[in-house]
Amino acid sequence: MTTEGYKDRQEFEMENWPELRESMNNVFKLVFPGRLVSGELKQFVFTAASLASGCFHCQSHGSYHLHKIGVPDEKIQAMWTYQSSDLFTEAEKAALDLAFAAGVAPSAVEPENFTELRKHYSSEQIIELLAVIAVGGFLNRWNDTIATVTDQESIDFANKTLRPVGWEPGKHQGKAKEQRKAHPITLGWTNK
């Protein structure tokens, strides 16, 4: 895949609109930390929605974040086959079913998704899951549209851990001079 048409993509990054970056950081700080739903499950939901949308950048970021918070690589890899994996609870599977259905366009969510979710989660928890999916949708569209170059930390992790289950960097590989030094969590972006 050629990325020649994306050669000026850095001029379209959110950092070039500081107020947008700051507003999005505030949304991330609200939505992603554990509240009524654990931060780990939220990161799995984000990554699943990114898998459904096809954004390889967000898939690698979400997976690397899971790795950084201590989730075993085996469970991260199992997300590709979560429905048949004994590493996920029925509650986690219901949340991932929602994320995969909501991550595609148009949304493939059905009433049955909510029937299953209500067996495991309160209305407030379901709202948290929906917020993660919605924020993920924004990031998936932004990053996949401009072919955001994935940082080397996330690329290295994904090449080692996710390639065996079908991940590839695609248009997000970029050249060394385009890459950020590290994952946004490592850089402390959400603390700005």
C-alpha positions in Angstrom: 0.0 0.0 0.0 1.4 3.4 -0.9 1.1 6.3 1.5 2.3 9.0 -0.9 -1.0 10.8 -0.9 -0.8 11.1 2.9 2.6 12.8 2.9 1.3 15.9 4.5 -1.0 14.2 7.0 0.7 15.7 10.0 -0.7 19.1 9.2 -4.2 17.6 9.8 -3.5 16.2 13.3 -5.5 17.5 16.2 -2.5 19.1 17.8 -2.9 21.8 15.1 -6.1 22.9 16.7 -5.1 23.2 20.4 -8.6 23.9 21.7 -9.9 20.7 20.0 -7.0 18.7 21.5 -7.7 20.1 24.9 -11.4 19.5 24.7 -10.8 15.9 23.5 -8.4 15.3 26.4 -11.1 16.4 28.8 -13.5 13.9 27.1 -10.9 11.2 27.4 -10.4 11.9 31.1 -14.1 11.7 31.7 -14.9 8.7 29.6 -12.0 6.2 29.9 -11.1 5.9 33.6 -12.9 3.3 35.6 -16.1 4.6 37.2 -19.0 2.1 37.2 -17.3 0.1 34.5 -13.6 -0.8 34.9 -11.0 1.0 32.8 -9.8 -2.4 31.5 -13.2 -3.3 30.1 -13.6 0.2 28.6 -10.2 -0.3 26.8 -11.4 -3.6 25.5 -14.6 -2.0 24.3 -12.6 0.8 22.6 -10.3 -1.7 20.9 -13.2 -3.9 19.8 -15.0 -0.9 18.2 -11.8 -0.1 16.5 -11.5 -3.6 15.1 -15.0 -3.3 13.8 -14.3 0.1 12.2 -11.1 -1.2 10.6 -8.8 1.5 12.1 -5.5 -0.3 12.5 -4.0 2.7 14.3 -6.6 2.6 17.1 -6.5 -1.2 17.3 -2.8 -1.0 18.1 -3.2 1.9 20.5 -6.0 0.2 22.4 -4.2 -3.1 22.5 -1.0 -1.5 23.7 -2.9 0.4 26.4 -4.3 -2.9 27.6 -0.8 -4.3 27.7 0.5 -1.3 29.6 -2.2 -1.7 32.3 -1.2 -5.4 32.8 -3.6 -7.4 30.7 -1.9 -10.6 29.6 -1.0 -10.6 25.9 -2.9 -13.9 25.5 -6.2 -12.2 26.5 -5.5 -9.3 24.2 -5.0 -11.7 21.3 -8.1 -13.6 22.3 -10.2 -10.5 21.5 -10.1 -11.6 17.8 -12.0 -14.7 18.8 -13.6 -13.5 22.1 -16.9 -15.3 21.5 -15.4 -18.7 21.8 -12.7 -17.8 24.4 -12.9 -18.8 28.0 -10.7 -15.8 28.9 -13.8 -13.5 28.7 -16.8 -13.6 31.0 -20.3 -13.6 29.7 -20.6 -9.9 30.8 -17.4 -9.0 28.9 -18.7 -10.8 25.8 -22.0 -8.9 25.9 -20.0 -5.6 26.1 -17.8 -6.7 23.2 -20.8 -7.8 21.1 -22.1 -4.3 21.5 -18.8 -2.7 20.6 -18.4 -4.8 17.5 -22.0 -4.1 16.4 -21.8 -0.4 17.1 -18.3 0.0 15.6 -19.4 -0.6 12.0 -21.3 1.9 9.8 -24.2 1.7 9.7 -24.5 0.4 13.3 -25.5 -3.2 13.5 -26.7 -3.0 17.1 -30.0 -4.9 17.6 -32.5 -4.9 20.5 -31.0 -8.3 21.5 -27.7 -6.5 22.3 -29.4 -4.5 25.0 -31.4 -7.5 26.3 -28.0 -9.3 26.9 -26.3 -6.2 28.3 -29.1 -5.7 30.9 -28.4 -9.1 32.3 -25.0 -7.8 33.4 -25.0 -4.0 33.5 -27.1 -1.2 34.9 -28.3 1.6 32.7 -25.5 3.9 33.9 -22.9 1.3 33.0 -24.4 0.8 29.6 -24.2 4.6 29.1 -20.5 4.4 30.0 -19.9 1.7 27.4 -21.8 3.7 24.8 -19.6 6.7 25.6 -16.5 4.7 25.0 -17.8 3.4 21.7 -18.8 6.9 20.6 -15.4 8.4 21.5 -13.8 5.5 19.7 -15.9 6.2 16.7 -14.6 9.8 16.6 -11.0 8.7 16.9 -11.4 5.8 14.4 -12.8 8.2 11.8 -10.2 10.9 12.4 -7.1 8.6 12.5 -8.2 6.4 9.7 -9.2 9.3 7.4 -5.8 11.0 7.7 -3.8 7.8 8.1 -2.3 8.9 11.4 1.1 7.5 11.8 1.2 5.1 14.8 3.9 5.6 17.4 6.8 3.2 17.4 5.9 1.7 20.8 2.4 0.7 19.6 3.8 -0.6 16.3 6.4 -2.7 18.0 3.9 -4.2 20.4 1.3 -4.8 17.6 3.8 -6.4 15.3 4.9 -8.8 18.0 1.5 -9.6 19.6 -1.2 -8.7 17.1 0.2 -9.8 13.7 -0.3 -13.5 14.6 -4.0 -12.8 14.9 -4.4 -10.8 11.8 -3.4 -7.2 12.6 -1.3 -5.1 10.2 -0.1 -1.5 10.3 -1.4 -0.7 6.8 -1.3 3.0 6.0 -0.5 3.9 9.6 3.1 2.6 9.4 4.6 5.9 8.2 8.2 6.8 8.0 10.5 7.0 11.0 10.6 10.9 10.8 6.8 10.9 11.0 6.4 8.8 14.1 5.7 10.1 17.6 8.2 9.1 20.2 5.7 7.0 22.2 2.1 6.1 22.9 0.0 9.0 24.1 -0.3 7.4 27.5 3.4 7.2 27.8 3.7 10.9 26.7 1.1 11.9 29.2 -1.1 13.6 26.6 -4.3 13.2 28.6 -2.7 14.9 31.6 -2.1 18.1 29.6 
